Amino acid sequence: MPQENTRKIAIVTGGSRGLGRNTVLNLAKRGIDSIFTYHSNRAEADQVVAAVRETGRNALAIQLDTANTASFDTFMQNVRSALADLGADRFDFLVNNAGTSLHKAFHETTEAELDAVYAVHFKGVFFLTQKLLPIINDGGRIVNISSGLARFSFPGSSAYACMKGAVEVLTRYLAKELGERRITVNTVAPGAIATDFSGGMVRDNPDLNKLIAGMTALGRVGHPDDIGPMIAALLSDDNRWVNAQRIEVSGGMII
């Protein structure tokens, strides 16, 4: 069987913290360089760059608000420059991870709040992927991050979960339309993870943490180290025949 080309480059949105950070670090462990985005905290992004360089790989951070589609042309220019710094003109993997949270009852959710979640979690994913298509290598991989909330329901998550459901449908369509370029497209749907997402509610609220652990087959909440290695593995050539799938990584939550 032909050996996989080890010179690969990933683009990861929201790579300065949480699951994105963990994904960038695990890609580095597999010999993959990354260009990742951060929203506003440059110091956090610089820490990720430094941590990647300690592994002997390279990472470059670019500021991006994925809700602002008008900025995508400038982002593309920055990506091309970053690729040149890495000695390339194309990339191999795209992980659409950047996101915000909204926990609010359906009857209280405003139009502005719904629009904001839509802009980040669906519109941004749709048009950023479209913008990057000309420079992703044939045979590349795309992973869209969804949520267990697209399968099970928790009150207060309707707007957020609906956008993740839309991303899961988009994944299947992209897999179909990009098949002729041998680009696979899959969804990874984490369960509840102990990060600073949603103000750290899963990580920092003992009662909520215990509640989630009790409804999870493996008896605890998830951690970034449960997700990043899985995404990195999914992007490897070992999983080249996995396509158009929704893969939930939740430890068996609510089964």
NORVENMO-V607351 format. One record per pair of residues at least 12 apart in sequence whose C-alpha atoms are under 6 Angstrom apart, sorted by the first residue. I is the first residue (numbers start at 1). GAP is how many residues later the second one is. Records with the same first field share a line. If there is no record, write none. Layout:
# NORVENMO-V607351
I=GAP ; GAP
This chain:
# NORVENMO-V607351
8=24
9=23 ; 24 ; 25 ; 82 ; 83
10=24 ; 82 ; 83 ; 84
11=23 ; 24 ; 25 ; 83
12=24 ; 82 ; 83
13=23 ; 24 ; 83 ; 84 ; 85
14=23 ; 24 ; 83 ; 84
15=21 ; 22
16=22 ; 28 ; 29
18=177
19=205
22=206
23=205
25=27
26=203
27=205
28=29
33=24 ; 25 ; 26
34=25
35=24 ; 25 ; 26
36=25
37=24 ; 25 ; 26 ; 27
38=25 ; 26
39=24 ; 25 ; 26
66=54 ; 58
67=52 ; 53 ; 57
90=45 ; 46
91=45 ; 46
92=44 ; 45 ; 48
93=47 ; 48 ; 49
94=48
95=47 ; 48 ; 49
96=48
97=48
101=97
103=53 ; 54
104=52
105=51
121=42
122=41
138=43 ; 44
139=43 ; 44
140=43
141=42 ; 43
142=43
143=42 ; 43 ; 44
144=43
145=42 ; 43 ; 44
146=18 ; 42 ; 43
147=42 ; 43
148=41 ; 42 ; 43
149=12
150=15
171=14
172=72
175=69
184=59
185=58 ; 59
186=57 ; 58 ; 59
187=59
188=58 ; 59 ; 60
189=58 ; 59 ; 60
190=58 ; 59 ; 60
191=59
192=30
193=29 ; 30
194=29
215=38 ; 39
216=36 ; 37
217=35
218=33
